[in-house]
């Protein structure tokens, strides 16, 4: 059967190799390319007609099939042109750059009465129906979720191999190159096929976490949670920044076991049972047989509708966020995220996104294209530390770290965040609890702040929902927290706001150690632990200077500075809690010397300007006014 190939270079060279192997079944009648085709690349394939005009090439050669191995944004127009010229189409994955283009292609194929097969080669594997049969037969019980993991290395040259590589948009045209939409597109499509969710309407919602370690526009490390129409979660986590190649796989979770499907090797394993290997049908061979005798297509375009719904969600998602260099190994040909292979495995195993594993790089705050802070949502800490989300590291624009986590002097101090010594009788600060007439005492009273979800998220920050509770008890409050970063006249500004919604049905009381008899220990609220040992520490407000004079004061702003940095805090609701001599830290005091009770809600906001170098009082006042 006569075929034409559009795109003979790049990935098109793989099709040329396949066509050589299929000599006798197909004949390469023509090659369509906008660049000169080296004669040696066509060795063993006869003398095909070469032209940049695909419809004209199809008409001159009488080709029955057009193979499209061209850049992603060209798929739709070339497919429509080939169908209009009367050829069946085999288009390389992904189907198209946009869902709208997918719809156009699907309609055009139906109108022409011609086949449009999509080159998801993994869907030609007999392992896919075999896995579905295992699920239907109850081999693992009811399916509770599907995980996907993939980790490959890529050199820097991979992202410069073509003008569209590593791009989301090129010259105003959607490209949507990225880890999940291109190299690992098979992983996502295979998982959707296993779930029986491969057509339009199968996807209810998509959450995205897209990152890049390389200096590119698109993502090289990605995680998505796809909620299927029936409610089943599908979490896919992949990276192109691994130290070595691990074969990607689909992990089907069931109530009674798991199925592991290594789709690149067509291998299936139920729990610890024997590995079964299955055959795979070449999609070009399948298309030829379909044209000749009506054999069903293995990957008709409509079978990629579910994948395109996920790809569309990735296309319109916020731009990928950068991963700071200090999380990377830069010693080789490509950037490596140490330990990332085990991270994507955990995502697939736990059906969790990167941020839900407590990875600080997974929730960065970005100013001027660079991460200036990272947010840990789910730290792995003992209960005595009152586990809670926190910001660390926080950096100046010059890269100096201005927070500290779990220092030896106070291992429950966690960067910058919200901590309360006593809320409703529970310790959300960590460490010992102050008991009147007894002093600091270890009590079994610690609570946790549990991250529930991000309701808004972009490069500049997020809005988050949290639950405050003592494990095993009902939640005391639900918190809505908003954290944002923005440029300032000097440095940058962190804005931190929270609302505590009382869930107890009765007034809820905030207490500090000071309200229990420990003079001056009014800590509890927003708290910033700065690095110990910072040289030349100085603390001041507009009217006073020194720890003794500013501690417990009410002032619209307060500055803590060292020789290398200045932190300018601003809020007007509560007194300031300040430490310099014992350790460097600044916080707001919700209950300075009197308990604070609230009924429905408690709201607070604070802003912090983070500046390189030391500010004078005059400079701090000017910056506080114009922040």
C-alpha positions, 0 to 999 in steps of 0.5 A, spaced: 500 500 500 502 506 497 504 511 503 507 518 504 511 521 510 510 528 512 516 529 516 522 525 514 527 528 520 527 528 527 522 523 529 520 522 522 527 518 521 524 512 526 518 512 521 523 511 515 526 505 519 519 502 520 517 503 513 524 499 511 522 493 515 515 493 512 517 493 505 512 488 501 506 491 506 507 498 504 511 502 499 513 509 500 511 513 495 512 520 497 516 524 502 513 531 504 518 536 508 519 543 508 527 542 509 531 538 504 531 531 505 538 527 505 538 522 500 542 517 505 536 517 509 531 514 504 536 508 502 532 502 501 526 506 500 526 507 492 525 513 489 519 517 493 517 523 490 519 529 495 515 535 495 513 540 501 505 540 498 502 534 502 495 534 498 499 535 491 503 529 493 497 525 495 494 526 489 500 525 484 502 518 488 495 516 489 497 514 496 492 511 501 495 513 507 499 519 510 503 518 516 504 525 520 511 525 524 511 533 524 511 538 530 505 538 534 502 544 532 502 542 525 498 536 526 491 539 525 492 542 519 496 537 515 491 532 518 485 536 515 489 537 508 491 529 508 483 527 509 481 532 504 486 529 499 482 523 500 488 519 504 487 515 511 491 518 516 496 516 522 498 522 526 504 521 531 502 523 538 500 527 541 494 528 537 494 535 537 496 541 540 489 543 543 482 540 544 479 545 539 484 542 534 482 535 536 475 536 535 476 539 528 480 533 526 475 528 529 470 531 525 474 531 518 475 524 519 468 522 520 466 527 514 471 524 509 469 517 512 476 516 512 481 513 518 485 517 523 489 513 527 494 516 533 501 513 534 500 511 541 504 505 540 503 503 547 495 502 545 497 497 540 499 492 546 495 486 547 497 488 555 492 493 555 486 489 554 489 484 558 489 488 564 482 491 563 480 483 563 484 482 570 480 488 573 473 486 570 475 479 573 476 482 580 483 480 580 485 486 585 478 488 587 474 494 586 479 499 583 481 505 588 486 509 583 491 509 578 498 511 579 503 513 573 511 514 574 516 515 569 523 518 570 528 519 564 534 523 564 535 528 558 541 532 556 541 540 555 541 539 548 534 535 548 531 542 549 534 545 544 534 540 538 528 544 535 525 551 535 519 548 538 522 544 544 521 546 551 516 551 548 509 552 550 507 557 545 511 559 539 510 565 535 503 565 538 501 558 536 500 553 541 506 548 542 504 544 549 511 541 549 512 538 556 514 531 559 507 529 560 504 531 553 510 529 549 515 524 551 511 521 557 504 522 553 504 514 552 504 513 560 498 518 560 494 515 554 496 508 557 493 509 564 487 512 561 486 506 556 487 501 562 481 505 566 476 505 560 477 513 560 480 514 553 474 518 550 471 525 551 467 526 557 471 521 561 475 526 565 471 530 570 477 534 573 485 535 572 489 538 578 496 540 575 503 541 578 508 543 573 515 545 574 522 546 570 529 545 572 532 546 565 531 553 563 525 552 558 518 555 558 515 548 558 515 543 564 520 537 565 518 535 571 510 534 572 505 531 576 497 531 575 491 528 578 486 526 574 479 525 577 475 521 572 468 521 571 466 516 576 470 519 581 477 514 580 483 518 581 489 518 576 495 521 579 501 521 573 508 523 576 514 524 571 521 527 570 526 528 565 531 530 570 533 523 573 540 520 574 538 514 570 532 511 566 527 507 569 522 504 565 515 508 566 509 504 568 502 504 570 500 502 577 492 500 578 490 500 585 485 495 588 482 494 594 485 487 594 492 488 590 495 492 585 497 491 577 503 493 575 504 495 567 510 496 564 508 499 558 514 500 554 516 492 555 508 490 555 509 487 562 504 485 567 504 483 574 499 482 579 502 483 586 508 479 587 506 474 582 509 472 575 511 477 570 507 476 563 509 479 557 504 480 551 505 482 544 504 488 540 501 490 534 504 496 529 499 501 528 501 502 521 500 495 520 493 495 523 491 501 519 493 498 513 489 492 515 483 496 516 484 500 510 484 493 506 479 489 510 476 493 515 480 490 521 478 495 527 483 500 528 487 500 535 487 507 536 482 511 532 482 518 534 476 518 538 480 513 543 485 519 545 479 524 547 480 523 554 488 524 553 486 530 549 482 533 555 488 532 560 492 535 555 488 541 554 488 542 562 495 542 562 495 547 556 491 552 560 494 551 566 499 556 569 506 556 567 511 551 570 514 553 576 522 553 576 526 549 581 531 552 584 539 550 582 540 548 589 535 542 589 539 540 583 546 536 581 549 540 575 555 536 574 553 532 568 550 533 561 543 534 563 540 537 570 539 532 575 534 532 581 537 527 586 532 522 588 527 524 583 526 517 581 523 515 588 519 521 588 515 519 582 514 512 585 511 515 591 506 519 587 504 513 583 504 509 590 501 514 594 496 517 589 499 524 591 502 530 588 509 533 589 506 538 594 503 533 598 509 529 599 512 535 603 517 537 597 519 544 598 521 545 591 514 543 589 511 550 592 515 555 590 514 563 591 517 566 584 519 573 584 522 576 577 523 569 575 527 566 580 524 562 587 525 566 593 521 562 598 519 555 598 513 552 602 513 545 605 506 543 606 506 536 609 513 536 613 515 529 616 516 531 623 514 528 630 508 530 634 512 534 639 514 539 634 506 540 632 507 539 625 505 544 620 506 547 613 512 553 613 516 557 609 523 555 608 528 557 605 526 564 604 531 568 600 533 575 599 533 577 591 541 576 592 540 568 594 541 569 602 537 564 606 533 568 611 530 563 615 532 557 619 528 550 620 529 546 627 535 549 630 538 546 635 536 551 640 528 550 639 527 544 634 520 546 633 521 553 630 520 552 623 522 557 618 516 562 617 509 560 618 503 560 623 504 557 630 500 558 636 502 555 643 495 554 646 489 554 642 483 550 645 487 547 650 492 544 644 499 546 643 500 548 636 507 551 637 511 545 639 515 543 644 513 544 652 507 547 654 507 552 659 503 550 666 502 555 671 506 555 677 510 549 674 513 552 668 515 548 661 512 541 661 512 536 656 504 534 655 501 530 651 497 535 648 500 537 641 496 538 635 497 539 627 496 543 622 494 539 616 494 541 609 487 539 605 488 543 598 490 549 594 484 553 592 488 557 588 495 557 586 500 560 581 507 563 581 506 568 586 503 564 591 497 560 593 491 560 597 490 554 602 485 550 606 488 547 612 485 543 618 487 544 625 486 538 630 489 534 635 490 527 632 484 522 634 480 528 635 475 533 631 478 539 628 478 545 632 478 550 626 479 550 619 484 555 616 484 559 609 491 561 608 493 566 603 501 567 601 503 571 596 510 574 593 511 581 589 516 585 588 518 591 592 522 598 591 527 594 594 527 587 595 521 583 595 514 583 599 511 576 602 504 577 604 501 572 609 494 572 611 489 567 615 482 566 617 481 561 622 474 558 622 471 556 629 468 549 628 467 547 635 460 551 636 463 555 642 468 561 643 475 558 642 480 561 646 488 563 644 493 563 650 500 564 650 505 562 656 504 569 658 497 569 659 499 563 664 504 567 668 510 567 664 512 574 663 514 576 656 512 570 653 507 572 649 509 568 643 503 565 638 501 567 631 505 569 625 512 567 627 519 568 623 525 564 625 531 567 622 538 564 622 542 563 628 549 566 628 547 572 623 552 577 624 551 584 627 543 583 629 539 589 630 532 590 631 528 597 631 521 600 630 520 608 628 520 610 635 525 605 639 531 600 638 533 594 641 530 587 644 528 590 650 524 596 648 521 593 642 519 587 645 511 587 646 511 594 643 505 596 638 508 599 632 506 599 624 513 596 622 519 593 625 525 591 622 530 585 624 537 586 620 544 583 620 550 585 616 547 581 610 539 582 610 533 586 613 527 583 614 521 589 615 515 586 618 508 590 618 502 589 621 497 593 626 493 588 630 498 585 635 504 587 639 510 584 637 514 578 640 522 579 639 528 575 640 535 577 639 540 575 644 537 568 645 536 567 638 533 571 632 526 571 631 520 576 630 512 574 631 506 577 632 503 576 639 495 574 638 495 573 646 500 578 649 498 578 656 491 576 655 487 570 652 484 572 646 477 569 645 473 568 638 466 566 636 466 565 628 472 567 625 479 570 627 483 574 621 490 577 621 495 579 615 502 581 616 507 583 610 514 582 610 519 586 606 525 581 604 532 586 603 539 584 601 543 588 606 542 593 612 537 598 612 537 604 616 531 607 620 530 612 615 530 607 609 526 602 613 520 607 614 520 609 607 520 602 605 514 601 610 510 607 607 511 605 600 511 597 600 
